[in-house]
C-alpha cells in the first residue's frame, strides 16, 4: 500500500482504512437502528474507530443486541511527523521515536471493558505506518509548543489481528509471566510502563478474564480465569 492512499481531508486516516478494508459487495455508511455504520458486510457490521472508544459505548451497546460487530482500531507502529507552517507549507519530516505495539490497544479497551465479553463483539487491531501533520499556528497543546495536530495519513498496514474472545486477549500476556502476578511483574515481563500494565489488568478483570486472588504487600495479585484457558 503506497502513501498515495492518504487523501488531504479532515478524516483521511479513517477514509483510507475504510478503503483498505473494503471488499466487493460491501455497503458503506448504512443507517441502521438510528446509527450510521462504516461498512456492512452481509450480517457483519464493521466500525473503524481511530481514537476514543468511549464515544462508541451507546452505539455498541445498542447494536450488539442484534448484530455482530467488528471494531477496528489502528495503532501506529511507525509514525512520521510532518511539520508545516500556519498555511500548510511543509517544513520538515522526521520519524517519531515512539513505536506503537499491540498492547497499546488497552489504552482504548479500558473505556469499554464491560463489552469485551459480548459474543457479538470482535476487536481488530491494525499495526500501521502513519504520517501526522503538525501546523505552526499557535493553537496547539503546550506539550507540542503550540503546534496543532492536523491531518493523519495511512501509509501502510504492517499486520492485523482480531480478538473474538477473552481467551484471545489472554494470549497477550507474556509467556514468562509469574502466576499469580502483580502489575509490577506484568510491566516487567511485557516490557511496558506501569500505567499500561494497570490498564491491562483493570480491563481484563472487568471482562472476567482475570480474577483478583489476593495481595502481595500492597499490590493486588491477579490470576487467569481458567474458564478462558485453551
HELIX and SHEET records of a PDB file:
HELIX    1   1 UNK A    3  UNK A    5  5                                   3    
HELIX    2   2 UNK A   12  UNK A   21  1                                  10    
HELIX    3   3 UNK A   53  UNK A   56  5                                   4    
HELIX    4   4 UNK A   57  UNK A   63  1                                   7    
HELIX    5   5 UNK A  102  UNK A  105  5                                   4    
HELIX    6   6 UNK A  106  UNK A  109  1                                   4    
HELIX    7   7 UNK A  113  UNK A  115  5                                   3    
HELIX    8   8 UNK A  142  UNK A  144  5                                   3    
HELIX    9   9 UNK A  166  UNK A  170  1                                   5    
HELIX   10  10 UNK A  183  UNK A  190  1                                   8    
HELIX   11  11 UNK A  194  UNK A  206  1                                  13    
HELIX   12  12 UNK A  226  UNK A  228  5                                   3    
SHEET    1   A 5 UNK A  27  UNK A  32  0                                        
SHEET    2   A 5 UNK A  35  UNK A  41 -1                                        
SHEET    3   A 5 UNK A  44  UNK A  48 -1                                        
SHEET    4   A 5 UNK A  69  UNK A  84  1                                        
SHEET    5   A 5 UNK A  90  UNK A  95 -1                                        
SHEET    1   B 6 UNK A  27  UNK A  32  0                                        
SHEET    2   B 6 UNK A  35  UNK A  41 -1                                        
SHEET    3   B 6 UNK A  44  UNK A  48 -1                                        
SHEET    4   B 6 UNK A  69  UNK A  84  1                                        
SHEET    5   B 6 UNK A 121  UNK A 135  1                                        
SHEET    6   B 6 UNK A 148  UNK A 163 -1                                        
SHEET    1   C 2 UNK A 210  UNK A 216  0                                        
SHEET    2   C 2 UNK A 219  UNK A 224 -1                                        
END                                                                             
